[in-house]
Amino acid sequence: MLPKLNRKRALFVLTKIDEILAWERRSEAERDTRFVELGRYLCECERGVLATGETKSFDEFLTRRFPESRRRLTTSCRP
């Protein structure tokens, strides 16, 4: 036997699902924007425009700032 459909509740649930999905899309877009911004600043550091004074090399800088990262810089930001 099928449960009785509560249209008001069904509309509420579907609205909440849509709100959550919209929030997730906004969050992903903001995260993507922040990563692009981070990349630009890291390229600026690598080019030596910003003297950090804390490390001898850019690789050492990355290792110190991102100790948990499994990714390594494979390409240079230099043109």
SULPEHU-V234464 format. One record per residue. N is the residue number from 1. RES is the residue in one letter. SS is DSSP state (hx for helix, st for strand, lp for the rest). PSI is psi in whole degrees, -180 to 180 (999 if undefined). NEAR is the number of other ideal C-beta (glycine too) atoms within 10 Angstrom. Layout:
N;RES;SS;PSI;NEAR + N;RES;SS;PSI;NEAR
This chain:
1;M;lp;130;3 + 2;L;lp;144;4 + 3;P;lp;153;5 + 4;K;lp;135;5 + 5;L;lp;124;8 + 6;N;lp;97;10 + 7;R;hx;-40;7 + 8;K;hx;-45;8 + 9;R;hx;-41;9 + 10;A;hx;-42;10 + 11;L;hx;-42;10 + 12;F;hx;-47;11 + 13;V;hx;-45;11 + 14;L;hx;-37;10 + 15;T;hx;-44;10 + 16;K;hx;-41;10 + 17;I;hx;-46;10 + 18;D;hx;-41;10 + 19;E;hx;-44;10 + 20;I;hx;-43;10 + 21;L;hx;-39;10 + 22;A;hx;-42;10 + 23;W;hx;-43;10 + 24;E;hx;-42;10 + 25;R;hx;-43;10 + 26;R;hx;-42;10 + 27;S;hx;-43;10 + 28;E;hx;-41;10 + 29;A;hx;-41;10 + 30;E;hx;-42;10 + 31;R;hx;-44;10 + 32;D;hx;-43;10 + 33;T;hx;-43;10 + 34;R;hx;-38;10 + 35;F;hx;-37;10 + 36;V;hx;-44;9 + 37;E;hx;-43;10 + 38;L;hx;-43;10 + 39;G;hx;-41;11 + 40;R;hx;-43;10 + 41;Y;hx;-38;11 + 42;L;hx;-40;17 + 43;C;hx;-39;14 + 44;E;hx;-41;12 + 45;C;hx;-44;17 + 46;E;hx;-39;18 + 47;R;lp;-9;13 + 48;G;lp;9;10 + 49;V;lp;-34;9 + 50;L;lp;114;10 + 51;A;lp;112;7 + 52;T;lp;-35;12 + 53;G;lp;-4;5 + 54;E;lp;-16;9 + 55;T;lp;165;14 + 56;K;lp;-26;7 + 57;S;lp;163;9 + 58;F;hx;-38;18 + 59;D;hx;-41;12 + 60;E;hx;-39;12 + 61;F;hx;-48;17 + 62;L;hx;-42;18 + 63;T;hx;-40;13 + 64;R;hx;-43;11 + 65;R;hx;-28;13 + 66;F;lp;64;12 + 67;P;lp;-26;7 + 68;E;lp;-9;4 + 69;S;lp;137;10 + 70;R;lp;-11;5 + 71;R;lp;147;7 + 72;R;lp;152;9 + 73;L;lp;119;13 + 74;T;lp;-23;5 + 75;T;lp;153;5 + 76;S;lp;153;10 + 77;C;lp;-11;14 + 78;R;lp;140;8 + 79;P;lp;999;4
